[in-house]
């Protein structure tokens, strides 16, 4: 089944943080999208900022920053032709692991879900290789029980043009917030440019809870990336 990403987002007020990886409709570009949402002032007080090898989260108003431990990190890093995208500091874990000769999965086996009970927010991660193939992962508690960390890995070696896979931290809003369940959702990618896709996603994310969005279309032949950042706080 192929889902309409616009419908998925518009019908879910709080998917949390989300990663979408896929292939453009013309089969020439790898597609990367990552967004963050927030319910608290601390979570909403953020922007995406470009770095030399990707992006980082940053406090929009430093005077309002409370606990930076789970909200300030590098969501996207590019390393040796690989684009790493995650919802936490495991971006660095993966990058360091790859540099040391570990695989994407082996690096993530050293980590688990976030220590933010009672939500125990999953750690979601993805990586896109130079050939456009990609992998996704989610590290989550077992039915909200922090005594057991379940680690799931998904690999898509030959992506199909015009489609992608979407994974997010939360199934929906709640208290505590229920974790994402099942396999990454297969979605259609119709937009021809990073800007068009970013505008579509941003428009469908919940107005009250959306914070920042990053979209990149990476030319598979040249490795050149067309990237867009949208921040609610400007």
N, C-alpha and C positions, 0 to 999 in steps of 0.2 A: 504494500500500500504506500502511495506517495501522498504526503500531506501538503496542504497549502500553508506555508510558513506564516503568512499574514493572518490566517484564521487561527492558527495555534496561538499566536501571540495575543491577538485581540480578545481571545476567549479566556486568557489566563492572566489575572491581575498581578500574580507574583510568581513567575518561574525562577526568580532569584538572579543568578548569574548564568549565562548561556554561551555555549560554543557551537558554532556551525561551520563545518568543513565540507567542501565539495568541489564540483567542477562547473565551469561556466557553460552556457548553452552552446557556444561555438567550439567547445572542447579544447580551447587553447590556454585557459587560465585556471589555476587553482584558486579556490575561493575560501577566505577565512573571515569569520565574523565572531566578535566577542562583545558581550554587553554586561553591564552591572546594573543592579537595581538596589533600592534601599528603603527600609521602613523607619529607621532611626535617624536622628539628626547626624550622628557620626557617620553612618553609611552614606547618607545623601550629600555630605560635605566633601565631595571628591570630583576630580576631573581626570581625564586621560591626558598625558603629556608625552610627546615623542622623545625617544632616547636614540643613542647612536645605533643600537641594535634592535629597536622595537618601540615599546611604549611602557610607561609606568603609571600607577595611580598616584595622585598627589592631593593633599588637602586643598580645597578651594579657599577656605578661610582658616589659616593656621591657628587662630585664636579659639576656634571652636572644636579643634581636634581633641578627642578624648583618648581612646585606646587605639593606637595605630597597628597593633600586632596582626590583625587578620584582614585589614583593609588597605594597607599600603604595601605594594609589591609590584613586580614586573609581569604583567599579564602576557606580554608577547616579547619573545627574543628570537633573533635569527642567528643560527650557528651553522657554518659550513653548508649552506644551502637548505638547511632544515628550518622551518618556522614552527616554533614551540608556542603554544597558547594554553594558559591555565587560569584557574580562578584563585591562585594563591602563590606562596613562595616556592611551591614545588616546580615552578618554571625554572628556578635556579638549580633545584635538585636534578631535573632532567638534563639541563645544559651541562652541569658538572659531571653527571653520569656519562653522557655521550662523550665528553672530552676524555674521560677515563676509560673508555672502551666498553661501557655498559650499554645495554639496550634500553629503549624507552620503558619497557615493562619492568626490567630489573631495577632501574632507578626508582620507579614508583613503588616497588615492593618495600622500600625503606620508609615509606610514609603511610599515613592513614587519614581518616576524616578529621575535620577541624575540631578542636577541643572547646566547643561552644554549646555544651549541653543546656537545655534539653533538645536542641535542634540537631546537634552533631552534623553540621553542614557537610555534605559530600565534597571531596576534592575532585573536580573534573579537569581533565587534561587532554590535549590533542597535539599532534605533530604532523606536519605536511613535509614530505620528502621532495627532493629536487625534481623528481619525475611526476609529481602531483598526487601520488598515492598518499594515503593518510591513515592515522590511527587515532582512536579515542579511548579514554579510560574514565572510570568512576570508582572512587574509593569511598565506601559508605558503611554506616553501621548496619547491623542486621536488625531490621524492623525497629530501629530506634534504641537498640540495646548496645551500649558502648563497649561491652565486653568482647564483641566480635566485629572485626573489620573485614568486610567483603570487598575483594578487588576484582573488577571486571575490565577486560580489554577487548577491543574491537579493531579489526584491521581491514582496510579497504584498499587493496593493491591496485585495482584498475577501476577507478571511479567512472561512472556513467555520466556523459555530458548532460548538463541541465539538471543535475540532482546533487543532493548533499545529505549529510546526517547531522542531526541537531540533538544536543544533550544539554540538560540544565540541572541546576542543583536541587530545585524543589519541584514536586509534582504540582503544587498549587499553594495558595496562601493557607495559613492555619496557625494554631498555637497549641503545641509546638508545630513547626512547619514540616509537613511530610516530604521525605526525600524523593527524588526522581526514581521511577520504577521502570524496569524493562530495558529493551535495547534502544539505542539512539534512534530517534524518529527520522525516517527518510522523507526528505522534503524536495520540492521542485525549486529550481533556481532559474528564474526567467530573466532577471535583470542583466543587461549587457555590460554595465559598468559598475565600479565600486560605489560611485555616488548614487546611482539609481537604486542599488540594493540597500545602501545605508539609509536613504530617504524612506524606502518602503519599511524597513525594520523599525526605524525610529518612530515612524508614524503609528505603528501598530503596538508598540510597547506601552504599557499603562502609564498615563500621563503623570499620575501622582508619584509612582514608584521608580520610574526610569531615571538613571543618573548619567551614564556615559555609554558610547558605542564606538567600536572600531571595526572597520571593514577593509579588507585588502584583496585585490585581484592580482595574482602573481602570474606573469607570463611564463609558461613552462619552458619555452625555448630559450629565452634570454635571462630569466630569473628576475627581471625588473618588476617592481611592485607598484601598483597604483593604490594608495591607501587613503582612507578618509576617517577622521575622528569627529564625533559629534558629542558635545558636552551640554548638559542642561544648565550647569552653572557657567556662565560666561561673563 
